[in-house]
Amino acid sequence: MHPELAPSLFDRRTLGRLTSLADLDPALVIDDFGTPEALAALADAEVIVSSWGCPPIDETVLAAAPGLRAVLHAAGSVKHHITEACWKRGIQVTSAAWANALPVAEYTVAAVLFANKQVLRISSEYREQRARRDWQHAHPGMGNYRKTVGIVGASQIGRRVLELLRPYDLELLLHDPYVTQHEAQALGARAVALHELCALSDVVSVHAPELPATRHLISRRMLALMPDGATLVNTSRGSLVEQDALVAELAAGRLNAVLDVTTPEVLPADSPLYELPNVLLTPHVAGSLGNELHRMAAAVADELACYTAGLPFAHPVLPEAVDRTA
């Protein structure tokens, strides 16, 4: 992983658990498997604890690590470092993606509830007018009672969002080509086609993985189907939304947006998304940051405890699922 990440990721308690479970040197944090120090460690390694910044574990790395049996990833996606060679050897892989999903889902729920309450527009108008106003008259549709929320993607994050929204008086829709109507109902939602979800939802929240097939999934056509005053929430990846079309809808004032991701990730200084009053723009902070990083490290310690006890991982990553996950 990135060496500077380790002190923020592993608190004293988790480091204590890891070192009690295995022969591990907390000072050995590498992001290059080719150094003499790394090669010496690989020669004896049975388990790699990885996170953001881990280089690919390819055939060369595996040749230097004849005893490697498992990779415990203290982050989300493993696509950047788990290679086909790992699967061929039968390396066991686990990821803390479920732990990273929790703060993203919490951010999303806050965004949904604020969106239906018209907080973006009311806050902007109040700041501009600085006076008492009949907000009920100005925004008669404000509120969360019986509003419709569409979730695009039954990913770990999407499922957690559905779970967190279930206690509210909302109608929940779900679009995911891999989820049946019965499965959607078990999640508390109704499965619908994407065009129907966009046309019916007061809030559309994107939780699908970034894949070639999902590029511009929320296209110009889908945005045009969204009702006037609806809100798009994107905590997935900017590429899933046809951004030029979204900017046009936002500039016209027809839609609102809560965007934690964009294309590019850091927008040009002259992007209208910085200034539009109906846009809440955040710099990719929905995922684990600050003390939330400790949850992912603790998840890895739990998985190491399973491994040392000869038990299966609680959150394994399976090769057959990699192609359709983040």
LINQUIUR-V374471 format. One record per residue. N is the residue number from 1. RES is the residue in three letters. PSI is psi in degrees with one decimal (999 if undefined). Layout:
# LINQUIUR-V374471
n;res;psi
N;RES;PSI
N;RES;PSI
This chain:
# LINQUIUR-V374471
n;res;psi
1;MET;170.8
2;HIS;124.5
3;PRO;-35.1
4;GLU;-13.0
5;LEU;-34.6
6;ALA;-45.8
7;PRO;-30.5
8;SER;-27.3
9;LEU;-46.1
10;PHE;111.1
11;ASP;174.5
12;ARG;-39.1
13;ARG;-46.1
14;THR;-39.1
15;LEU;-39.1
16;GLY;-41.0
17;ARG;-45.6
18;LEU;-45.4
19;THR;-21.2
20;SER;-22.2
21;LEU;-24.3
22;ALA;162.9
23;ASP;98.2
24;LEU;135.4
25;ASP;105.5
26;PRO;-21.3
27;ALA;-13.9
28;LEU;95.4
29;VAL;117.5
30;ILE;152.4
31;ASP;20.0
32;ASP;113.3
33;PHE;-4.4
34;GLY;-4.1
35;THR;155.2
36;PRO;-39.2
37;GLU;-42.9
38;ALA;-43.1
39;LEU;-37.6
40;ALA;-39.3
41;ALA;-40.3
42;LEU;-32.5
43;ALA;-29.2
44;ASP;-2.5
45;ALA;134.0
46;GLU;-29.4
47;VAL;137.6
48;ILE;128.9
49;VAL;117.6
50;SER;166.6
51;SER;-161.5
52;TRP;133.2
53;GLY;0.4
54;CYS;127.4
55;PRO;165.6
56;PRO;136.7
57;ILE;85.6
58;ASP;-169.0
59;GLU;-36.4
60;THR;-44.2
61;VAL;-43.3
62;LEU;-33.8
63;ALA;-32.3
64;ALA;-8.5
65;ALA;70.2
66;PRO;-23.8
67;GLY;4.9
68;LEU;128.1
69;ARG;-20.6
70;ALA;150.0
71;VAL;123.3
72;LEU;111.8
73;HIS;115.1
74;ALA;57.0
75;ALA;-156.2
76;GLY;-98.6
77;SER;142.4
78;VAL;5.4
79;LYS;-25.2
80;HIS;-19.5
81;HIS;-20.2
82;ILE;114.1
83;THR;173.4
84;GLU;-32.3
85;ALA;-34.3
86;CYS;-45.3
87;TRP;-37.8
88;LYS;-36.7
89;ARG;-18.5
90;GLY;25.5
91;ILE;131.6
92;GLN;136.4
93;VAL;136.4
94;THR;151.8
95;SER;148.7
96;ALA;27.2
97;ALA;-36.8
98;TRP;-37.2
99;ALA;-37.3
100;ASN;-23.2
101;ALA;-28.0
102;LEU;-51.8
103;PRO;-31.1
104;VAL;-42.2
105;ALA;-39.6
106;GLU;-43.1
107;TYR;-44.4
108;THR;-44.4
109;VAL;-42.7
110;ALA;-41.6
111;ALA;-43.2
112;VAL;-48.7
113;LEU;-40.0
114;PHE;-38.1
115;ALA;-47.9
116;ASN;-24.5
117;LYS;0.1
118;GLN;32.4
119;VAL;-39.6
120;LEU;-53.5
121;ARG;-42.1
122;ILE;-41.8
123;SER;-43.0
124;SER;-44.0
125;GLU;-39.8
126;TYR;-41.2
127;ARG;-38.1
128;GLU;-41.9
129;GLN;-33.7
130;ARG;47.6
131;ALA;163.5
132;ARG;143.2
133;ARG;154.4
134;ASP;87.6
135;TRP;-31.6
136;GLN;-43.2
137;HIS;-39.5
138;ALA;-31.5
139;HIS;71.3
140;PRO;-20.6
141;GLY;4.3
142;MET;146.9
143;GLY;162.4
144;ASN;-3.5
145;TYR;120.3
146;ARG;25.5
147;LYS;159.5
148;THR;128.0
149;VAL;125.6
150;GLY;124.9
151;ILE;121.8
152;VAL;101.8
153;GLY;116.4
154;ALA;50.2
155;SER;-179.4
156;GLN;-38.8
157;ILE;-47.5
158;GLY;-40.8
159;ARG;-38.7
160;ARG;-37.2
161;VAL;-46.0
162;LEU;-41.9
163;GLU;-43.6
164;LEU;-28.0
165;LEU;-13.8
166;ARG;-37.2
167;PRO;-13.4
168;TYR;160.8
169;ASP;69.1
170;LEU;152.8
171;GLU;125.1
172;LEU;125.6
173;LEU;152.6
174;LEU;132.4
175;HIS;120.6
176;ASP;119.6
177;PRO;-13.6
178;TYR;3.4
179;VAL;129.5
180;THR;167.8
181;GLN;-40.2
182;HIS;-44.0
183;GLU;-39.8
184;ALA;-41.5
185;GLN;-35.9
186;ALA;-25.4
187;LEU;-1.1
188;GLY;18.2
189;ALA;171.7
190;ARG;125.4
191;ALA;130.5
192;VAL;164.2
193;ALA;157.4
194;LEU;-41.1
195;HIS;-34.7
196;GLU;-41.5
197;LEU;-46.6
198;CYS;-38.3
199;ALA;-26.3
200;LEU;-16.2
201;SER;138.5
202;ASP;-30.5
203;VAL;131.2
204;VAL;122.6
205;SER;128.8
206;VAL;123.6
207;HIS;22.1
208;ALA;156.9
209;PRO;159.4
210;GLU;107.4
211;LEU;161.2
212;PRO;-36.3
213;ALA;-17.8
214;THR;4.1
215;ARG;129.7
216;HIS;36.0
217;LEU;-42.1
218;ILE;86.3
219;SER;177.2
220;ARG;-41.7
221;ARG;-43.4
222;MET;-39.6
223;LEU;-39.7
224;ALA;-26.3
225;LEU;-21.3
226;MET;140.0
227;PRO;154.3
228;ASP;134.3
229;GLY;-1.8
230;ALA;164.3
231;THR;135.0
232;LEU;128.0
233;VAL;126.3
234;ASN;110.6
235;THR;11.7
236;SER;-95.4
237;ARG;147.8
238;GLY;-30.7
239;SER;-18.5
240;LEU;-13.8
241;VAL;136.0
242;GLU;93.5
243;GLN;-38.8
244;ASP;-40.8
245;ALA;-37.5
246;LEU;-44.0
247;VAL;-40.1
248;ALA;-42.5
249;GLU;-38.6
250;LEU;-41.4
251;ALA;-32.2
252;ALA;-11.5
253;GLY;8.5
254;ARG;-35.9
255;LEU;166.7
256;ASN;164.6
257;ALA;144.5
258;VAL;112.6
259;LEU;115.7
260;ASP;-11.8
261;VAL;146.7
262;THR;176.5
263;THR;115.5
264;PRO;173.4
265;GLU;-42.4
266;VAL;113.4
267;LEU;154.3
268;PRO;151.5
269;ALA;-23.6
270;ASP;11.4
271;SER;133.2
272;PRO;-17.8
273;LEU;-23.6
274;TYR;-29.3
275;GLU;-22.1
276;LEU;130.1
277;PRO;-16.2
278;ASN;19.8
279;VAL;127.8
280;LEU;114.8
281;LEU;123.4
282;THR;152.4
283;PRO;63.1
284;HIS;55.8
285;VAL;3.8
286;ALA;-33.0
287;GLY;-174.2
288;SER;122.4
289;LEU;162.5
290;GLY;-134.0
291;ASN;-11.0
292;GLU;-22.2
293;LEU;-32.7
294;HIS;-28.6
295;ARG;-40.8
296;MET;-39.8
297;ALA;-41.5
298;ALA;-35.6
299;ALA;-38.5
300;VAL;-39.9
301;ALA;-40.0
302;ASP;-41.3
303;GLU;-34.7
304;LEU;-36.1
305;ALA;-41.0
306;CYS;-46.6
307;TYR;-46.5
308;THR;-23.1
309;ALA;0.0
310;GLY;19.1
311;LEU;155.2
312;PRO;155.5
313;PHE;146.2
314;ALA;-29.1
315;HIS;68.1
316;PRO;151.5
317;VAL;123.0
318;LEU;137.2
319;PRO;-34.0
320;GLU;-15.4
321;ALA;-9.2
322;VAL;-38.0
323;ASP;-17.6
324;ARG;22.7
325;THR;167.2
326;ALA;999
